[in-house]
């Protein structure tokens, strides 16, 4: 049965929602696919459900093809499994916690690693039972602080998460590659461009990790590419570290007056005016700025730390967040933000605008510069701050900087941390050429989890020698609702959506325009014949809607093929508008059915 516009639960909007920032948010609301129910939560309407279900079905087919078996867990889960793995605390404020009437703790699941692990533990005890790949398509919950951009940043979303259970690392490698290949097929069938990039495992743990990113200016992730094929999320890029420098004959550091020089630009200007070099001019790359930051821990505890970076570089908070928990030796996934005035005033030794490393960690220059105490604030440096490198930096005294401060001789540090933003032209870590940065949306993430969760939950099987071994796991996720948003973001024009045919709510939108009964009868006849041939039809059979309204709705809704039954019928023709190919053609009525079926089938072929 075709969908009929006359009875479809649908109301299109002419104006963008006031809170919509990105195209997908605007168009999915205006075209009647979703409606906002709460901050970060959306109701799926009939057209939206058809698209979402098609995305899910493609994922199911490819997961089943590699031997995956579908299960379904509850979203409301007990505290105990997450407490056993440490994630009850590690998640911090990022999850929804609640209690039942008896006071027992529960959470709304952000992911289900623990439950999958316990399920396999309950069922399997021998290597002969493995490998096994289990997956589900389920609603997840995360307490997103600032939900926005429609389906791209929400509190409730749908994911496909799958898990592989194998006896050893060799089995994990095989499972990982099978899932990786399945993901490539899934995104190809969806009609969504993605690139696989190296990534950080984050709170998931594990070793090898890749993200599948859809290149988009609306994306919140940044990734890099090199001419030689290196691809990585910026958080996973490692800096090419300069060689250490022999500082045996380096002159002693010297403090100079540098009035009104609280910024790098001002410092460079003052240095070139008041302390010119023997050769050339001072540049920002020769300065060292000590940036005061705060890690926000569980319970809103704030831990101040300082990172020293070259003056021509900006701190990248996301890169810091990927590793700061380990650097500070804290649990969870702390967020990082610039230190507030209140944070800084708690450390009276800090002189904003003139902070230098000699105040933060001991070194030979302490005595020379008259510093006899340190703050105890954790102090980290960017990998470019190598032994023997020489810097102009704060002297920890108002209006003064120290020139010629030598790393390792004059100051030391608590650790080295990837802290700065990747810039176009930076060298790739594998030597494959200069990096170029791009924006992207995360569509999927695959991890080699290893034995972290199996060990925590005591998932073991007997191997072929009768010895108990810890099971090896992999985790593989795809954002279903996020994929719908990404498809809308990637496939639209200034008139509306243009869905790839494999996920469109219908293959053909038949638009009956005019008042004559024969027009509507012909449209109905074609709708029924196409449906009988396996072609999904959305039929605009509204008698009172004028042609302009129908055409506008058809372009907004985004069914890729429009078959227009109207004035041309008197001349024996129908008009086929192919929005994917951006073509129009008049087709004789007697040839229209076969022609439309052929065009649909051509569009359904994989793109690669």
N, C-alpha and C positions, 0 to 999 in steps of 0.2 A: 504494500500500500504506500502510495506517495505521501509525503508530508504536505499538508495543505495550509497555505498562509491564512486562509479564512478561519481556520480553527486552531492554528498553532499558538501555544502560549508564548507570545512574543510581542514586545513593544520596542520598536527602535527609537533612538533619540537623535535629535538633530545637533545638539550641542554637546561638547565635551564635559565630562564631570569636573567639578571645580577642583577636586583634589588630585586629578590625574596628571602625572608628570611625563610618562612615556607613552609611545604610540599603542603598544599592546593593551595597556590599561584603558586608554580612551576608547579604543575600537571594540574590545571585548564587552565593555559596558554598553556602548552606544548600539552595537549590533545585537544585543540581547543574548549574550552567551553566559554572562555571570552578573550577579548583583551583590553589592557589599552588604554583609550581614552584621559585621562587627569589625573593629580595627584588626586587620590581618586575617580576616575570615570572610569567605565568599560563598554565596549560594550558587549552585550550578543549575542553569536553566536547560530546557530540552536541547537546544542547539549545542550548548556548551558540553553537555553530557555526551552527545554523539561524538564530538571531537575527542574528548577525553577518553571515551571508551575505545575509540579506534587506536589512539596512542597506546593504551594498555594492551590491546589485542596484538598489535605488532610486537610489543615487548614480550608478551606471553609466547607467541609463536617462535621467536628466536631463542628464548630461554628454554623452551621445551626441546628445541632442535639440538641443543648441546647436552640434553639429558637432565635439565632442571625439573624439579618437582615442586608444584605450588602448594603452599600451606597458608594459613591465615591465623595470626595471633591477635589477642585483644590489644587495644591501645592503652587501657588502664592496667598498669603493672605494679606488682609489689616492690617494696624498697630493697628487700634482701639480696636479690641477684646483683643489683647495681652497687650495693654496699660491698659485696664480695669482690667486685672488680675495681672498687675505688671511685666509680663514676658518679655515685650519689653525691659526693662532695665535689668531684672534679668539674662537674657541669656548672657549679655555681648557680647564678641566677638565670641560666639559660634554659631551664626546664620548668614545667609546671608540676609543683608538688602539692599534694592534698592528703587529707586524712578521711577515713571512713568514720561512721558513727561510734565505732569502738576505739578510735584513736590510732588505728594502724596506718602507717605511712604508705602512700602510693605515689606514682608519677604517671603523667601522660607521656607515653614513650616517644623520645626523639629518634631512637634507633632500637633495634632488637637483637644485638649481638648476644647478650646474655641469655635471652629466651631461646634463640636458635641453638646455642651451645647446650643448654640444659635439655632441650628436646632430643638432640642426638645422644646425649648421655643416657637418657631414659631408655632409648631404643637399641643402641648399638654397643657392642663390647669386643668385637673382633676386627682385625684388619680385613677380613673377608667381606665385611659390610661396607667397606670404603673403596673408592671415593663415593661421596654423595653430595649432590648440589641441591640445595633447597632455596626457594624464594617465595616472596609474598609481594602483593601490591596492596599497600595499606596506608592509612592516614597517620601522619606523624605530627608532633606538636613541639614547638620551641617558643620560649617566651621572648620573642623578638622585641627589643626595646623600642625600635622605631619602624614599625611596619609601613611599607610604602611601595609604590610602583606596581600596584595591582598584585598579580600572582607571583611577582619576582621576589618580594620580601614579605613573607606572611608568617602567621603564627600556627596556622593549620594548613598542611599540604599533603599531597599524596606522593609516595615514593614506591619504586620497585627496589627492594633490597634482597640480595641473594648472598648465600654463604656456601663456600666449599669446605668440605671436611675430608682431609687426606691423611695418610699415614706419615708422609715425610715431605721434605721440601721439593723433591722431584715431582710428586703429585701436585703440590701447590703450584709449581711453575706451569704444569700442564693445564690446571684449572684456570689459572690467571690468563693464559693465552687464549683459552676457549672463550672466556668471558670477554676479553678484549676484542676478539674477532666478532663475537655476537654483537657487541656494542656498535662496532663500525657498520654492520649490516642494519641494525635498528635505526641508526640515525640516517643512513642512506634511504631506507624505506620511508622514514618520516619526511624526507625532503629537507633536512636540517643540516647545514654545514657545521662540522665540528673539527677541531684539531685536538689530538691527544698530546698532553704536555706533562712533563715531570712535575710532581707535586709533593707537598709535605703531608705526612700522615696525620699530624695534629693529635687530638684526643683519642683518635681511633687506635693509635699505636701501629706497630708493624714496620716493615722494611720498604719494599718497592711500592710505589704509589703513583698513579696517573690520574689527571683530570681530563675530562672531555669538555672542551670549552667551545661555545658558539661565538665566533667573532662578531661583536656588535658594539657600537658606540654607547649603547645603553647598559652594557655590562658593568658589573662592579668589580670584576677581577682584571688584573693586568697580567699578560704573559709576554714572553719574548720569543723571537725566532732568529736564527742565524742563517746565512746563505748555505752553510753546510748541513742544515737539518736539525740543529739543536733546538728544542722547544721545551719551555718550562714556565710554570707559574712563577712570578717574580719572587714569591716567598721561598721557592726552592732553588733559586739561582745562587751559586757560590761565587764570591768575588775572586778574580785572579789576583793573587797576593804578590806584591812586589818583592824583590829580593832584599834581604837585610843589607844595611849599609854599615861599613866600617866607620865607627865614630872616634877612633883612637886620637886623631888630631883635631877633632872638632873643638872650636873655641867655647869658652864658658858662656852660659846664657847671660843676657843683660836685660834689665828692666828699664823700660823707657816710658816717658809720659806720652799718653795717647788720648788727648782730651776729646770728649764727645764722640766716642767710638764704640758704642754698644752694639752696632751691627757689623757684619763682615764687610759690607760695602764701605761703611764709614772708616773701619779700621784700615782697609787697603788704601783708602784715600789719604788718611793721616800718615800712614807709614811711608808712603811715597813722598809726602811733603816734608816730614820731620825726621825720617830715618831712612833716607834713600840708600839703596844697595850700590855696591861697587859696579855691578853689571845688571842691566835690565831693570824692570820694575817689579814691585811686589804684586802678587796675584792672590786671588781668593784661595787657590789650590794650595798655597803655602801657609795658610792659616789653619788653626785648629779650634773648632768651636765645641764647647762643652754644653750639651743640651740637657736640661733638667726635665725629667719625665716622671710620670707616676704610673705604677702598675696597680690597677684596681683588683683586689683579691676577693675571695669569698667573704661575704658579710660586709662588703664595702670597705674593707681594710685597704688603706692606701700606703703603698711602699714606694718611696722616692728613690730614684736611681739616676745616674748620669751616664750619657754616652758621648764620647769624643769622636767627631767626624771631621773630615776635611771641610774647609770653609766653603768650597764650591759645590758641596753636596747637601741635599736635604734628607732629613730623617724620614724613613718610610715606616709608619706605625704598623702596617699589616705585616711587614717583614719582621719587625721586632716582636709582634704578638706571636709569631710562629715559633719563637725560640726562647722568649723571655722567662717562661715558667721554669725551664731547665736551668737557665743562667742564674736565676734568683733562688733556685732550689725550693720552689713552692708547688703546690698541687693545683689542679684545675687549668683553666685557660684564661689567665688574666687579660683584661683589656688594658691598652696603653693609651695615655693621653698626656698632653703637655701639663707640667706641674703648675698648679695654681699659685697665686700669691700667698695663700695660706700655707700650702705645702712648703714653699721656699722659706717663709718666715720662721718655720719651725727649726730651720738650720741656719742659725745666725751668722755662721762663718761664710756663707755664700754671698758673693757680691754680684748681683744680677748684671749681666753685660760684660763682666770682667772675670768670670769663673775660669780657673785654669786647673790642669791635672795635678799640679804639685800639692794642692789642698786636699786632693781626693785619695791619692795613694803615695806612699813614701818613695823617695828617690834621692840621689846624691845632691840634687839642687835644693833640697829642703833647707839645709843649713845656709846655703849661699843666698837664698831668697828670703831668709828670715822667717820661715814658716816652721813652727815647732809642734803643730798638732794637725790632725786630719779629722774629717767629718764623720767617718764611718759609713758614709753613703756608698752603696755598691757602685763601682766605676768600671765601665766597659769601653772598649775602643773598637772602631771599625777595622776590618782586616788590612786596610791600607796603612794603618799606623804601625809600621814595622820597626824593628830594632834599628836604631841609627838614623831614622828619619827625623828631620829638623823642622821645627814649627815656630810660628808666631801665635801666641795664645794669651789668655788672660793671666794676669799676675795676682789675682785674688785681692786686688786693691783698686779702689775707685780711680778711674782715669789712667790706669796703667796696664801695659801689656809686657810680656817677656818675649824677647827675640832670641832665637837660637836654642830653644829648648829641645833636647834630644831624647827621643823615645828610648826607654829602657835604661839609659844612663841617668836621666834627670827625673823620670817619672815611670811608674809601673802601673799595672791595672789588675782588676779582678778577673777579667776574661775578655775574649775577643768575640764579637757578636755581629751578625749581619744586620746592619742598621740603616743603610742609606738606600735611597731610591735608585733603581736601575735607570741608566740614561741610554738613549739611542747612541750607538757607537761603542758602548762598553764591550770588551772582548768576551766571547762565549767561553765558559769554563773548559769546554772540550777542545778549544783551539779551532773551532769551525768558522770563525769570522766574527764580524761586528754584530751586536745584537740590535734588533729593532723591536720596539714595544707596541703592543696592540691591546685593545680592550676586549673582554669576552664575558659571556655568561656561563656559569658552571652548569652543565647538563648531566654529567655523570662523574663518578669517582670510584676507582677500583684500588683495593689495598691488598697487599700480602700481609695479613695480620700476624702470621706465625702462630705462636703458642700462648700469647698473652692471656686471652680469655679462657682457653682450654686449661691452662695451669691454674688460673684463679678459681675456676669452677670444677676442677678435677675431672676433666674429660679425658679419659684414657681408654685405650683398647689393647688387646693382646696382639703382638706382632707375630710373624710366621715362626718365630722361635719360642713363642709362649711367654715373652717378656712384655710387661706393660710399658706402653709408650704414650706420651702426650700427643694428642691429635693436632695436626697443623691446619690452620684456617685461613681462608681468604674472604674478603667482604667486597661487595660490588653493588653500587647504588645508581639509580637513575631517577631524576626528579620528573615525575609524570606531569603534574600541574605546571611546573616550571617549563616543561617542554611545550605545553600549549601556549604559554605566554611567549616563549622564544619563537615559535612558529608564527604567531601573530606579529611579533616585532620584525621578523625577517621577510614576511610575505604580505605586503600591503602597498597601496599607493595612496594618493591624496583623496581618493573616493571611498576607500574602505579596504577590507580584508581581501586576500586572494589566497585561499588555502591550497596547499598541495593536494592532489586528488585523493591520495591514500588516507588523509586525515580529515578531509572536508565533511561537513555534516550531510552533504549529498553530492553526487557527482554532477548532476545537471539541475539547473534552476530554470524551469519552464515558466515564462512570463506571458500570460494572456493579456493583450492590450486591445481595447475596443469594447464595443457593446453588443456586437452580433453574436447570437447563440452559436453559430458555426465555429467562431474563434474558440470559445470555451470548450465546445465539444471536441474540436481537433486537439486542443491542449490536453484535455482529459484522456483522449485516445492515445496520444503519444506518451503521456505519463504512465499509463497502464502497460503499454507495450515495452517501454524501457525497463520498468520494474520487473516485468516477466523475463527480461533478458539479463537480470541481475544488476541493472543500473539503478542507483538510488536517485530519487527525484524529489525535489522541493517544488511544488506547484503553486504558483501565485494565481489562485482562482478567485481573488476578491473582485466582486462585481462593482463595488462603489469606489474603489481606489482608482485614481487617475493614473495615466501612463507614467508621468514624471515621478510620482510617488513610488510606483512599482520598480522603475529602473533605479531610482536612488536606493531603495531598500536592497535590491539585488546586488548592487555594487558594494554596499556597506556590509552585507552579510557574508559575501566572499565565496559563495559556491563558484568553482572555477569555470564552468561552462554555462552559458545562458542560451537557451533556445527560445527565441522570441516568435510567438504566434500572434500576428497582427495584420497590418495593412497589406503585407506581401502575400497573404494567403489568397487574396482575390486574383493574384497573378500566378498562383501555384507555387509559391516559395515561402520558406521559413528562414529566419536569420539565426546563425550560430555565432555567438560571441565567445571567443576563447581568451579569457583574461590571463591565463598562464603564458600563452604565446602572443598575447596582445594583437589578435587578429579578429576580423569580422568577415563573414561570407554568407551569401544567399545560397540556399540549397533547395533544389526541387523537392516538393513534398514527398514524392514517391521514393526519393533516395535518402531522405533525412534520417530515418531510423537507423539504417546500416551505417551511415556516415557518422552519426553521433556515437554509436557503440564503438566504432573503430577509433575515434578520437579519444574516448575514455580509456580504451585499452592501451593506446599508445602512451598516454600520460601515466598509466599505472606501472609502466616498466621502470625498473630501478635506474637510477641516474648514473650508476657506475658498474 
